[in-house]
Amino acid sequence: MPHKRLHMKIYGRVQGVGYRHFARQNAVRLGVSGWVRNRPDGKVEAVAEGEESVLLLFRNALEEGPLMARVDRSDAEWQAATGEFTGFS
């Protein structure tokens, strides 16, 4: 299956609650590459590459979030994979 890129912005109580660690754990578990970061506006942003079916699982996990988080909304954009990532940071 061809690889795709998923670019997400997650809104809600997603900073200071272990959200990035949760995202990294799920990325490693699912075998996707990319990154996750806090944004100055309070959102979390993530970019991941992998097979579309696996990225859908990753997206579902990010929309759920860790126990202490509250995800109000997420925006997801699908793009062509670039292959620039070797792991997840």
RODO-2510 file (C-alpha; in nm, 4 decimals, decimal comma):
residues 89
     n   res          X          Y          Z
     1     m     0,0000     0,0000     0,0000
     2     p     0,1297     0,3488    -0,0758
     3     h     0,2197     0,5678     0,2160
     4     k     0,0378     0,8888     0,2967
     5     r     0,0915     1,1886     0,5213
     6     l    -0,1569     1,2963     0,7870
     7     h    -0,1318     1,6526     0,9214
     8     m    -0,3451     1,7135     1,2303
     9     k    -0,4271     2,0021     1,4604
    10     i    -0,5925     1,9062     1,7878
    11     y    -0,7968     2,1534     1,9946
    12     g    -0,9030     2,1333     2,3592
    13     r    -0,7152     2,0685     2,6827
    14     v    -0,4205     1,9044     2,5104
    15     q    -0,1159     2,0759     2,6620
    16     g     0,0274     1,9865     3,0022
    17     v    -0,1660     1,6581     3,0187
    18     g     0,0811     1,4114     2,8601
    19     y    -0,0707     1,4449     2,5145
    20     r     0,2580     1,4541     2,3188
    21     h     0,3908     1,1526     2,5096
    22     f     0,0627     0,9712     2,4333
    23     a     0,0974     1,0611     2,0633
    24     r     0,4585     0,9345     2,0532
    25     q     0,3645     0,6090     2,2237
    26     n     0,0894     0,5441     1,9708
    27     a     0,3124     0,6381     1,6770
    28     v     0,5807     0,3942     1,7908
    29     r     0,3218     0,1218     1,8592
    30     l     0,1721     0,1657     1,5129
    31     g     0,5021     0,2151     1,3299
    32     v     0,4341     0,5611     1,1863
    33     s     0,6996     0,8289     1,1473
    34     g     0,6759     1,2051     1,1939
    35     w     0,6497     1,4483     1,4837
    36     v     0,4181     1,6093     1,7398
    37     r     0,4520     1,9519     1,9038
    38     n     0,2716     2,2050     2,1184
    39     r     0,1695     2,5235     1,9408
    40     p     0,1803     2,8688     2,1030
    41     d    -0,1981     2,9022     2,0503
    42     g    -0,2721     2,6048     2,2805
    43     k    -0,3273     2,3445     2,0080
    44     v    -0,1167     2,0359     1,9454
    45     e     0,0027     1,9718     1,5902
    46     a     0,1132     1,6371     1,4505
    47     v     0,2447     1,5118     1,1179
    48     a     0,2669     1,1386     1,0553
    49     e     0,3491     0,9196     0,7581
    50     g     0,2638     0,5563     0,6996
    51     e     0,0041     0,3327     0,5405
    52     e    -0,3382     0,4950     0,5282
    53     s    -0,5038     0,2199     0,7333
    54     v    -0,2456     0,2646     1,0113
    55     l    -0,2736     0,6435     0,9963
    56     l    -0,6495     0,6095     1,0492
    57     l    -0,5780     0,4197     1,3720
    58     f    -0,3305     0,6920     1,4737
    59     r    -0,5885     0,9611     1,3971
    60     n    -0,8495     0,7813     1,6084
    61     a    -0,6041     0,7624     1,8995
    62     l    -0,5221     1,1337     1,8749
    63     e    -0,8903     1,2222     1,8634
    64     e    -0,9419     1,0216     2,1836
    65     g    -0,6303     1,1494     2,3631
    66     p    -0,4902     1,0420     2,6995
    67     l    -0,7041     1,0203     3,0125
    68     m    -0,6314     1,3738     3,1411
    69     a    -0,6842     1,5431     2,8039
    70     r    -1,0040     1,6763     2,6524
    71     v    -1,0148     1,6829     2,2738
    72     d    -1,2806     1,9281     2,1552
    73     r    -1,2014     1,9145     1,7860
    74     s    -0,9396     1,8030     1,5367
    75     d    -0,8586     1,9104     1,1838
    76     a    -0,6974     1,6509     0,9583
    77     e    -0,5446     1,7024     0,6172
    78     w    -0,4247     1,4178     0,3957
    79     q    -0,1198     1,4742     0,1775
    80     a     0,1298     1,2738    -0,0249
    81     a     0,4063     1,1209     0,1856
    82     t     0,7537     1,2691     0,1449
    83     g     0,9524     0,9954     0,3190
    84     e     1,1547     1,2564     0,5094
    85     f     1,1066     1,1007     0,8557
    86     t     1,3068     0,8134     1,0029
    87     g     1,1264     0,7942     1,3372
    88     f     0,8792     0,9863     1,5494
    89     s     0,9796     1,2818     1,7644
***
